[in-house]
Amino acid sequence: MKLNRTSFALVATLLAGTALPTFANATVTVLGWPGGSEETALRATVETYNKQASDADKVELLFFNREGFYDKLQADMAAGSSAFDVNLVATYSIGRYAPYMEPVDLGADAAKVFGESVLKTMQFDGRQYGVPTDLSLHFMYYRKDLIDALMKDDAAKKTYGEIAQKYLGKPLQPKDPDSWTWDDWAATALYFTKQVNSGSPVRYGTVLQMKNLLFNMMVFQSLPRSYGGDWMDKDGNVTVDSDAYRTGLELYKKLYDAGSSPKDSLSYEYAETNAAFASGQAATALQWNAAAADLTSTEKSPAVAEVTGIVAPPAGPDGRADHIHGLGLGLNKNAKNKEGAVRFLKWLATEDAALLYARSGGSPALSPDVVAKVAKERPDLVKLGEFASKYGYVMSGATSASALPVYELQAKEFTGYWSGQQSLEDALAHTKAGMQDLLKK
């Protein structure tokens, strides 16, 4: 059923009498993210909560089509809908919803469960607007077999150093990927590029996501961030025209022009990057953490599953940086049962609830002490939590109402530079001017 103009309030009313016959008796209504592991985990968690909750606090779940979800949600909230007490919120859209939500105090223990950097993914103007249920960040995937062979071969090391000197102006030598700087990664990518090194056992050194797509900017921006880059300074001045962004943009273009990434990378996003790396013809890939399950699966990626290593993104002068954003649940300002909703949200932020959510298939970023309790069942969450707590960041302004338009602007201008349609200076100038307009207070 396609509901382009139907409000959540009407959907809730319809569901009350049909698909969800118990909806009318629900005391706390939670509007969740439909489909995938998020829905599965939330359903399991709520089932447990309802077994211990009083009749006044029991929770009913409402799910809706993902298509146009954020626009429909904003429209209903702006209209004062009370069809749900708790609603989905995301880091990059939180500024749009904050006027229609109320901040929540999750209690002091929430920081012990998630860590401060993860809690910040649900903050706007210094206030907490939700419980972080699922987190996304990036892993650097690499071929362990290729790196191991390189480290043991003196002739290969010599070639590596010559390539690094020619392309990067530095006589670098191979390193353990967990110690890579961005230059080390670039040198490794160039070495494993057939167009650069005819002796490379694979065609490409890396796979760059360069399509004009806002989510690709989230992948890219950890590079300039590690060089000190940000969207704005403490006074609200747009700082995208910085040496940090120049360095990152130029490095991507250098690798692309050298053939280190497939020529059609200008149309690549998540799926294409996964496919290219899984084919066995790329040595590295900076990719979302969600890809780990597929790239290490012998069924889905037989060519690389057993030789794929995972580390955090490389370091710059300011250390490592890993873009994080989260999905979470917060309080609707027009909730009918605010007290019950707050009790549910506070419970959701407890260690027991977070562990239950993780064991049910969700992807919460948990502090080291907490994630250790599910390490055997969910080894991917160990790295997720570690990287989020150590390297996670949110750009200044990236939770504002204009966050998505900013990412879209950057995607357009930066892809224009990488594709040779405009100069670096023009790309940065256009991006700065557009961001100044979008981020006006």
C-alpha positions in Angstrom: 0.0 0.0 0.0 1.5 3.3 -1.0 0.5 6.2 1.2 2.2 9.3 -0.1 0.0 11.8 1.7 -1.5 9.8 4.5 -0.6 11.0 7.9 0.7 8.7 10.7 -2.3 9.7 12.7 -4.7 8.3 10.1 -2.5 5.2 9.7 -2.6 4.7 13.4 -6.4 5.0 13.4 -6.8 2.6 10.6 -4.4 0.1 12.2 -6.3 0.4 15.5 -9.3 -1.3 14.0 -7.6 -3.7 11.6 -4.0 -4.9 11.6 -3.4 -4.2 15.3 -6.6 -5.0 17.2 -4.9 -4.3 20.6 -3.6 -0.9 19.6 -6.5 1.0 21.1 -5.6 -0.5 24.5 -2.0 0.4 24.3 -0.7 2.9 26.9 2.6 3.8 25.3 2.8 3.8 21.5 6.2 3.5 19.9 6.7 4.4 16.3 9.7 2.3 15.1 11.9 1.9 12.0 10.3 -0.8 9.9 12.1 -3.8 8.4 15.5 -5.4 9.0 17.3 -6.1 12.2 16.0 -2.9 13.9 12.4 -4.0 13.8 13.3 -7.6 14.9 15.4 -6.3 17.8 12.8 -3.8 18.9 10.0 -6.3 18.9 11.9 -8.7 21.0 13.0 -6.0 23.5 9.4 -4.7 23.8 8.1 -8.2 24.4 10.4 -8.5 27.4 9.6 -5.0 28.7 5.9 -5.8 28.6 6.3 -8.8 30.8 7.6 -6.7 33.6 5.7 -3.5 33.0 2.5 -2.4 34.7 -0.7 -2.2 32.7 -0.2 1.5 32.6 3.2 1.2 30.9 2.8 -1.6 28.4 4.1 -0.7 24.9 2.5 -1.2 21.5 4.6 -0.9 18.4 3.6 0.9 15.2 5.7 0.5 12.0 5.4 2.4 8.8 6.6 2.2 5.2 10.3 3.5 4.9 9.5 5.4 1.7 9.1 9.0 2.6 9.3 8.1 6.3 11.1 11.2 7.5 9.0 13.7 5.6 5.8 12.1 6.7 7.0 11.9 10.3 7.9 15.6 10.3 4.6 16.6 8.8 2.6 14.7 11.5 4.7 16.0 14.3 4.4 19.6 13.1 0.6 19.1 13.0 0.7 18.1 16.6 -0.1 14.4 16.2 -0.5 12.4 19.3 -0.8 9.0 17.5 2.5 7.9 19.0 4.3 8.7 22.3 7.8 7.7 21.2 9.2 8.1 17.7 12.2 7.2 15.7 15.0 9.8 15.4 18.3 9.8 13.5 21.4 11.8 14.0 21.2 13.5 10.7 17.5 14.4 11.1 17.3 15.2 14.8 17.4 19.0 14.1 14.2 18.7 12.0 12.3 16.9 14.8 13.7 18.7 17.9 11.0 21.4 17.8 8.3 18.7 18.1 10.0 16.6 20.7 11.0 16.9 24.4 14.5 16.2 25.7 14.8 13.2 28.0 17.0 12.5 31.0 18.3 8.9 30.5 20.1 8.9 33.9 23.7 8.7 34.8 24.1 5.0 33.9 23.4 5.6 30.2 26.9 7.0 29.7 28.3 3.8 31.2 26.2 1.7 28.9 26.9 3.6 25.6 29.7 6.1 26.2 29.5 9.9 25.8 30.3 9.9 22.0 27.5 7.6 21.2 25.0 9.5 23.4 26.0 12.6 21.4 24.5 11.1 18.3 21.1 11.7 19.9 21.8 15.2 21.1 20.8 18.6 19.7 21.9 22.0 21.2 23.4 20.1 24.1 20.2 18.3 25.1 19.5 14.5 24.9 16.6 13.7 22.5 16.7 10.0 22.4 18.2 6.6 23.3 20.7 5.4 20.7 19.5 2.0 19.6 21.5 1.3 16.5 24.8 2.8 15.3 26.5 3.1 11.9 30.2 3.9 11.3 33.0 2.7 9.0 35.5 -0.1 9.0 38.7 -0.3 6.8 38.5 -3.7 5.2 41.7 -5.1 3.8 43.0 -8.4 2.4 45.1 -10.0 5.1 46.7 -12.5 2.6 47.9 -9.7 0.3 49.3 -7.6 3.2 51.1 -10.6 4.7 52.7 -11.5 1.5 53.9 -7.9 0.9 55.4 -7.6 4.4 57.5 -10.8 3.8 58.8 -9.8 0.3 61.9 -7.5 0.2 61.6 -6.9 -3.5 57.9 -6.0 -3.1 58.8 -3.6 -0.3 61.3 -1.9 -2.6 58.7 -1.5 -5.3 56.3 -0.2 -2.7 58.7 2.5 -1.5 59.4 3.6 -5.1 55.7 3.9 -5.8 55.1 5.9 -2.6 58.0 8.3 -3.5 56.7 8.8 -7.0 53.0 9.4 -6.2 53.1 10.8 -2.6 56.7 12.2 -2.4 57.5 10.0 0.6 59.7 6.9 0.8 57.1 4.9 2.8 57.3 1.2 3.7 54.5 -1.3 4.3 52.9 -1.4 7.8 50.4 -3.3 9.8 47.0 -1.9 8.6 46.1 -1.1 12.2 49.0 1.5 12.2 48.2 3.1 8.9 48.1 6.8 8.3 46.1 7.9 5.3 49.3 8.1 3.3 50.1 4.5 4.3 46.7 3.5 3.0 47.2 5.5 -0.2 50.6 3.9 -0.8 49.2 0.5 -0.2 46.3 1.2 -2.6 48.7 2.4 -5.3 51.0 -0.6 -4.9 48.0 -3.0 -5.4 46.9 -1.1 -8.5 47.5 -3.0 -11.7 47.7 0.3 -13.7 50.5 1.5 -11.3 52.2 -1.8 -10.5 52.0 -4.5 -13.2 53.0 -7.1 -10.7 50.0 -6.5 -8.4 48.0 -9.7 -7.8 44.8 -7.7 -7.9 43.5 -5.0 -10.3 42.6 -2.4 -7.7 44.1 -1.1 -4.5 40.8 0.2 -3.1 37.2 0.9 -3.9 36.1 4.5 -3.5 32.4 5.5 -3.1 32.2 8.6 -5.2 28.7 8.8 -6.5 26.8 12.0 -6.0 25.1 10.7 -2.9 24.9 12.2 0.6 25.8 9.0 2.4 29.1 8.8 0.5 30.1 12.1 2.1 29.8 10.4 5.5 32.3 7.8 4.3 34.7 10.4 2.9 34.7 13.0 5.6 36.6 11.0 8.2 39.7 11.7 6.1 39.6 15.5 6.4 38.3 15.1 10.0 41.5 13.3 11.0 43.4 16.4 9.6 41.4 18.7 11.8 38.5 19.4 9.4 35.0 20.3 10.6 31.9 22.0 9.1 32.1 25.0 11.4 34.3 26.5 14.1 33.1 27.4 17.6 31.8 30.8 16.3 29.6 29.2 13.7 31.8 30.1 10.7 31.8 27.5 7.9 35.3 26.0 7.6 35.0 23.6 4.8 37.5 25.5 2.6 40.3 24.2 4.8 43.6 22.5 4.2 42.1 19.4 5.8 39.3 19.2 3.1 41.8 20.0 0.3 44.1 17.2 1.5 41.2 14.7 1.6 39.7 15.7 -1.7 43.0 15.7 -3.5 44.0 12.3 -2.1 40.7 10.7 -3.4 41.2 12.2 -6.8 44.9 11.1 -7.0 43.9 7.5 -6.3 41.0 7.7 -8.7 43.1 9.2 -11.5 45.8 6.6 -10.9 43.3 3.8 -11.5 43.4 2.6 -7.8 39.6 2.4 -7.8 37.4 1.2 -10.7 36.7 3.9 -13.3 33.0 3.6 -12.7 33.5 4.5 -9.0 31.8 7.8 -9.7 28.6 5.8 -9.7 29.5 3.7 -6.6 27.8 3.5 -3.3 27.3 0.8 -0.6 26.2 -2.1 -2.9 28.8 -1.5 -5.6 31.6 -1.2 -3.1 30.6 -4.5 -1.4 30.5 -6.3 -4.8 33.9 -5.0 -5.9 35.6 -6.0 -2.7 33.8 -9.3 -2.6 35.0 -10.1 -6.1 38.5 -10.5 -4.8 40.0 -7.8 -7.1 40.5 -5.1 -4.5 43.0 -4.9 -1.7 41.1 -2.4 0.6 37.8 -0.7 1.0 36.5 2.0 3.4 33.0 0.8 4.0 30.1 0.8 6.5 30.2 -1.6 9.4 27.0 -3.2 8.2 29.0 -4.8 5.4 31.1 -6.9 7.8 28.5 -9.8 8.0 28.5 -10.1 4.2 32.2 -9.7 3.5 33.2 -12.2 6.1 30.5 -14.8 5.0 31.8 -17.8 3.1 28.4 -18.1 1.5 28.1 -14.5 0.3 31.7 -13.6 -0.3 33.6 -16.9 -0.8 36.6 -15.2 -2.6 37.5 -13.0 0.4 35.6 -14.1 3.5 38.5 -15.9 5.2 41.1 -13.3 4.3 39.3 -10.1 5.2 40.7 -8.1 8.0 39.0 -5.1 9.8 40.5 -2.1 11.4 39.4 1.5 12.1 40.0 4.1 9.5 43.6 5.4 9.1 45.0 8.2 11.1 45.8 11.8 10.2 47.7 14.4 12.2 44.8 14.7 14.6 44.6 10.9 15.1 41.9 8.5 13.9 38.3 9.7 13.2 35.3 7.6 12.4 32.0 9.1 11.4 29.1 7.9 13.5 25.4 8.3 13.2 22.6 6.5 15.0 19.0 5.6 15.0 17.2 6.0 18.3 13.9 6.6 20.0 12.7 9.8 21.6 9.7 11.5 23.2 7.0 13.2 21.1 6.1 16.6 22.6 2.4 15.7 22.1 2.6 12.3 23.6 -0.6 11.2 25.4 1.3 9.3 28.1 4.6 11.1 28.6 5.3 9.5 32.0 5.0 6.0 30.6 7.0 6.9 27.6 9.8 8.3 29.7 9.9 5.2 31.9 10.2 3.0 28.7 13.0 5.2 27.3 14.9 5.2 30.6 14.6 1.4 30.7 15.8 1.1 27.1 19.0 2.9 28.1 19.8 0.4 30.8 22.5 -2.3 30.4 20.0 -5.1 30.6 17.9 -3.6 27.8 20.9 -2.8 25.6 22.2 -6.3 25.9 18.8 -7.8 25.1 18.6 -5.5 22.0 22.0 -6.6 20.9 21.2 -10.3 21.4 18.0 -9.8 19.4 19.9 -8.7 16.3 20.2 -4.9 16.8 23.5 -2.9 16.4 23.9 -0.8 19.5 27.3 0.7 20.2 28.1 -0.4 23.7 30.9 0.6 26.1 33.8 -2.0 26.3 32.7 -3.3 29.7 29.1 -3.9 28.5 29.9 -5.3 25.0 32.2 -7.8 26.5 29.1 -9.6 27.8 27.9 -10.4 24.3 31.3 -10.6 22.6 31.0 -14.3 21.7 27.5 -13.9 20.3 28.2 -10.6 18.5 31.9 -10.1 17.8 31.1 -7.3 15.3 29.7 -5.2 18.1 33.1 -5.3 19.9 34.7 -3.3 17.1 31.7 -1.2 16.7 31.7 -0.1 20.3 35.5 0.2 20.5 35.7 2.4 17.4 32.7 4.5 18.3 34.1 5.3 21.8 37.7 5.9 20.7 37.3 7.6 17.3 33.6 8.5 16.9 32.6 12.1 16.0 29.7 14.1 14.7 30.5 17.2 12.6 29.5 20.6 14.0 26.1 21.2 12.5 25.5 17.6 11.5 22.5 17.3 13.8 20.9 20.5 12.6 17.8 20.8 10.5 20.0 21.4 7.5 22.3 18.4 7.9 20.9 16.4 5.0 20.9 19.3 2.6 24.5 20.0 3.6 25.5 16.5 2.8 23.7 16.7 -0.5 25.5 19.9 -1.4 28.9 18.4 -0.6 28.1 15.3 -2.7 27.2 17.4 -5.7 30.3 19.7 -5.5 32.9 17.1 -4.4 31.8 14.6 -7.1 32.0 17.4 -9.6 35.7 17.9 -8.6 36.5 14.2 -8.6 35.0 13.7 -12.0 37.0 16.7 -13.5 33.9 18.9 -14.1 35.3 21.7 -11.9 38.4 22.7 -10.0 39.1 22.1 -6.4 38.9 25.8 -5.6 35.5 26.1 -7.3 34.2 23.0 -5.5 35.2 24.3 -2.1 34.0 27.9 -2.8 30.6 26.6 -4.0 30.3 24.3 -1.0 31.2 27.0 1.5 28.7 29.5 0.0 26.0 26.9 0.0 26.7 25.8 3.6 26.7 29.4 4.8 23.2 29.8 3.5 22.0 26.4 4.8 23.5 26.7 8.3 22.4 30.3 9.0 21.0 30.6 12.5 
